[in-house]
Amino acid sequence: MNDPQKAPVQLSFSDKYTDEHSRQYFEKHHRKKLSDRLEHRMAERALRLAGKPASVLDLPCGTGRFWSLLAADPKRELLAADLSAAMLDVTAQVREPSVVSRFRLLQCSAFDISLPDQSVDCIFSIRLMHHIGEAVNRLAMLKEFHRVSRDTVVLSLWVDGNYKAWRRRRLDAKRRQQGERSDNRFIVSRTQFESECLAAGFEILGHVDFLPRLFMWRTYVLRKKAALPGDR
């Protein structure tokens, strides 16, 4: 963990989560009742597919949107991490104290998780991978997940092959023509991402779509299949 020889990956959006922005993030998702319920249902199905893990690391935990779901199993060991200290502070303030007390909190990057090898049964990573536009960075993150997980990874991202992805790509093309900057959210080819998972040492147990053929959100459930060269 925290390998000093590992080159840090810096993402352009990482510094935006101030205390004010973290509270705005909480309020935004708190207002979206229907989409929040659908996303929770997707996450719940994915956790069942992962075998109802006995220990889970929520990374990035954001403002703890899924903490009640993860804490539903009273015997589950719970950890949560985020790069943003503001996110962790806000989460501790807005969530039920009885739920917050169940979690061990860590401030760290998903590219360099401050835990030893094979620390948890499952890494639960929702709404992060769609910010990773470069294949080399996605692979680096997947390999770090492989190191820390004992068994499974549950993660969501934007994939192609649906109506919203078609609309999004048209919008991105228009933005490029107008010289606008990317908003740091990316669609990934399903075939490309699945090949990256295999290269990182995972097999794909399955996936859960938010709304099939309509929305971009897909949650993959991965299982470790092998030790990677250089793993400690």
LINDATA-V772757 format. One record per helix or strand of 3 or more residues. SS is the DSSP state (alpha for helix, beta for strand). FROM is the first residue (numbers start at 1). TO is the last residue. If there is no record, write none. Layout:
ss->[SS SS]
from->[FROM FROM]
to->[TO TO]
This chain:
ss->[alpha alpha alpha beta alpha beta alpha alpha beta beta alpha alpha beta alpha alpha beta beta]
from->[14 19 33 55 67 77 85 97 103 120 129 135 149 163 190 202 217]
to->[16 31 49 59 70 82 94 100 107 125 131 148 159 177 199 209 224]
